[in-house]
Amino acid sequence: MAAAATAPPTPGSIKRVVAASLIGTTIEWYDFFLYGSAAALVFNELFFPGSEPLVGTLLAFLTYAIGFAARPLGGLVFGHYGDKIGRKRLLVLSLLLMGGATFAMGLLPTHASIGVGAPILLTLLRLIQGFALGGEWGGAVLLVSEHGDDKSRGFWASWPQAGAPGGNLLATGVLAVLAAVQSDEAFLAWGWRIPFLLSGVLVMIGLWIRVSVSESPVFLAAQARAAAQAAAGVRAKPPVAEVFRTNWRGVLTAIGTRLGENISYYVITAFLLVYVTSHLGLPKSDGLNAVLIGSAVHFVAIPAWGALSDRVGRRTVTLIGSVGMIGWAFAFFALLDSKSFPVIAAAVTVGLLLHGAMYGPQAAFISEMFDTKVRYSGASMGSQLASLIGGALAPIIAVALLRDYDSSLPISVYLAAAAAVTTLTVLVAKETRGRSLAREHTPERDAVPAARRAGHDDPVAADN
């Protein structure tokens, strides 16, 4: 049975939901990216002393990667309960977990104080961060996607995506200010703790805004249908089992779509700090300020790309970014090697603009791949498995390639190959623009081609 299109929201309600999701994701990404910046700049000395600089950095990035390893588990748990009891409650929990872990990092004793216990505690807190973020992304983008209407979903759903550069902008900005006003010795001794402790204040602000929004109307309708089916004696399968039974292609498509985007982002933002300091011998402020400038442009570009996807399609905009990134992977490091700050800032900015073309439409694109009763599980599992394969390993692989080859060329090949995977995935994926999120999966419906059901040749319109 075809579902009705999602009802248009009132301007006030959608803006309130977008604000709550954007602020929450900005704070959570601030916490997550803060760790990545600290891993590149200070954790190698504070928690992994006695190693060569690049080896210590590699060890710091291994704990960074462990956070990604916990993200699929977070996506699994949060997705299951988010599909069962709602998106809003899980988003409040994810914010509390992430903020608490980050605040605790600011209180950690270092290796000099307690020895091997320091990196162990750091790793445990990183696992909590990853678990929380694994549940955050799916809930935040779905809350906006399911409140929004079908015609402008790309624009509205892209705003939680802007929380990533927003959080990076905030984290990098705080570190850049501290680097400017403190000596390296003071920053290493105690200054690095300040941005972690600030997370406690930010979480309180985020919670105050997030608890004020309503649950997704699309989810409430699906929950009512599930309750009626349960009353009739129909036993529902767990959402994770259901998503792999009915929407496994969507999970694979989400992984491929995110791979190039994920790897490129962490190379351009996190590995950049290692490259400019350890390989080029430039001050860390050059790398931080370049990311700061690029993130400001990125923040604006993401919703612009999302809006464009409402006009020309999710696939077209994503391909602009992925194809462009294949070429930029080689130009990027050539520009960094100039050692000129304006050129480095331009290289980062263009890289993030291309990343934004992949990232902006992504929330709507992935949301539209899944049915409501499994959407949180499907979107979270696809996105977080891609993060585990891509973002978790990207800085580690890049550092290892730099150490082994003392050249950026292998890193460029790695980055271009990841973008090529996304390009191929999107080329074979179906366009989802305009698809109703209120539709409901049935095996009989899937067995009949969409164009035959609707009596015309437009598969997207036929799903509405």
Sequence and secondary structure as in RCSB ss.txt:
>XXXX:A:sequence
MAAAATAPPTPGSIKRVVAASLIGTTIEWYDFFLYGSAAALVFNELFFPGSEPLVGTLLAFLTYAIGFAARPLGG
LVFGHYGDKIGRKRLLVLSLLLMGGATFAMGLLPTHASIGVGAPILLTLLRLIQGFALGGEWGGAVLLVSEHGDD
KSRGFWASWPQAGAPGGNLLATGVLAVLAAVQSDEAFLAWGWRIPFLLSGVLVMIGLWIRVSVSESPVFLAAQAR
AAAQAAAGVRAKPPVAEVFRTNWRGVLTAIGTRLGENISYYVITAFLLVYVTSHLGLPKSDGLNAVLIGSAVHFV
AIPAWGALSDRVGRRTVTLIGSVGMIGWAFAFFALLDSKSFPVIAAAVTVGLLLHGAMYGPQAAFISEMFDTKVR
YSGASMGSQLASLIGGALAPIIAVALLRDYDSSLPISVYLAAAAAVTTLTVLVAKETRGRSLAREHTPERDAVPA
ARRAGHDDPVAADN
>XXXX:A:secstr
          HHHHHHHHHHHHHHHHHHHHHHHHHHHHHHHTHHHHTSTTS HHHHHHHHHHHHHHHHHTHHHHH
HHHHHHHHHH HHHHHHHHHHHHHHHHHHHTT   HHHHTTHHHHHHHHHHHHHHHHHHHHHHHHHHHHHHHS S
SSHHHHHHHHHTHHHHHHHHHHHHHHHHHHHS HHHIIIIITHHHHHHHHHHHHHHHHHHTTS   HHHHHHHHH
HHHHHHTT     HHHHHHHH HHHHHHHHHHHHHHHHHHHIIIIIHHHIIIIIS   HHHHHHHHHHHHHHHHH
HHHHHHHHHHHH HHHHHHHHHHHHHHHHHHHHHHHTT  HHHHHHHHHHHHHHHHHHHTTHHHHHHTTS GGGH
HHHHHHHHHHHHHHTTTTHHHHHHHHHHHHSSSHHHHHHHHHHHHHHHHHHHHS   TT  TT    HHHHHS H
HHHHTSS HHHHT 
